[in-house]
Amino acid sequence: MGILSWIIVGLIAGWLAGLVVKGGGFGCVGDIIVGVVGGLLGGWIASSFFHMGDPMSGINFESIVVAFIGAVILIIILRLISGRRV
């Protein structure tokens, strides 16, 4: 997946995760970073535990869902570490 695809999927996933997890997002750039890192985390979880072949394969629904789940997990972990309420 190209860098532009990662940024687009990360933007969508980070924005959605910021909406779902209460307490607000991390701003536009922060949401993109959380979405991209969440995509990496979600892709690793999907391939390691659920044996999905290529969970992050471009700008499609599956990639956005995987990145969204990873971003939500990442936001929860970041808020637990920083002491902010989830």
C-alpha positions as CSV (number, residue, x, y, z in Angstrom):
1,M,0.0,0.0,0.0
2,G,1.5,3.4,-1.0
3,I,2.1,6.2,1.5
4,L,-0.8,8.2,0.1
5,S,-3.1,5.3,0.7
6,W,-1.8,4.9,4.3
7,I,-2.4,8.6,4.9
8,I,-6.0,8.5,3.5
9,V,-6.9,5.4,5.3
10,G,-5.2,6.7,8.5
11,L,-7.2,10.0,8.2
12,I,-10.5,8.2,7.9
13,A,-9.7,5.7,10.6
14,G,-8.3,8.2,13.0
15,W,-11.2,10.6,12.5
16,L,-13.7,7.8,13.1
17,A,-11.9,6.5,16.2
18,G,-11.7,10.1,17.6
19,L,-15.5,10.2,17.2
20,V,-16.2,6.9,18.7
21,V,-13.9,7.0,21.7
22,K,-15.2,9.7,24.0
23,G,-13.0,12.6,25.0
24,G,-12.2,14.2,21.6
25,G,-9.6,13.5,19.1
26,F,-5.9,14.6,18.8
27,G,-6.4,17.2,16.1
28,C,-6.1,16.7,12.4
29,V,-2.4,15.7,12.3
30,G,-2.8,13.7,15.5
31,D,-5.7,11.8,14.1
32,I,-3.8,10.9,11.0
33,I,-0.9,9.7,13.0
34,V,-3.1,7.7,15.3
35,G,-4.9,6.3,12.3
36,V,-1.7,5.2,10.5
37,V,-0.2,3.7,13.6
38,G,-3.6,2.1,14.4
39,G,-3.6,0.7,10.9
40,L,-0.2,-0.9,11.5
41,L,-1.5,-2.2,14.9
42,G,-4.8,-3.4,13.4
43,G,-3.0,-5.1,10.5
44,W,-0.6,-6.9,12.8
45,I,-3.5,-8.1,15.0
46,A,-5.5,-9.2,12.0
47,S,-2.7,-11.1,10.4
48,S,-1.3,-12.6,13.6
49,F,-4.4,-13.6,15.5
50,F,-7.1,-13.9,12.7
51,H,-4.7,-15.1,9.9
52,M,-5.9,-12.6,7.4
53,G,-3.7,-12.6,4.3
54,D,-3.2,-8.9,3.6
55,P,-5.6,-6.9,5.8
56,M,-4.2,-3.5,4.7
57,S,-4.5,-3.8,0.9
58,G,-5.4,-0.3,-0.3
59,I,-8.3,2.2,0.2
60,N,-11.2,-0.2,0.7
61,F,-13.7,-1.0,3.4
62,E,-11.7,-3.8,4.9
63,S,-8.6,-1.7,5.3
64,I,-10.5,1.1,6.9
65,V,-12.2,-1.3,9.4
66,V,-8.8,-2.8,10.3
67,A,-7.2,0.6,10.8
68,F,-10.2,1.9,12.7
69,I,-10.1,-1.1,15.2
70,G,-6.4,-0.6,15.6
71,A,-6.8,3.2,16.1
72,V,-9.5,2.7,18.8
73,I,-7.2,0.2,20.6
74,L,-4.3,2.7,20.3
75,I,-6.4,5.6,21.6
76,I,-7.5,3.5,24.6
77,I,-3.9,2.5,25.3
78,L,-2.7,6.1,25.0
79,R,-5.4,7.4,27.3
80,L,-4.6,4.7,29.9
81,I,-0.9,5.7,29.8
82,S,-1.5,9.4,30.0
83,G,-4.1,9.1,32.7
84,R,-7.0,10.7,30.7
85,R,-10.4,9.1,31.1
86,V,-11.6,6.8,28.4
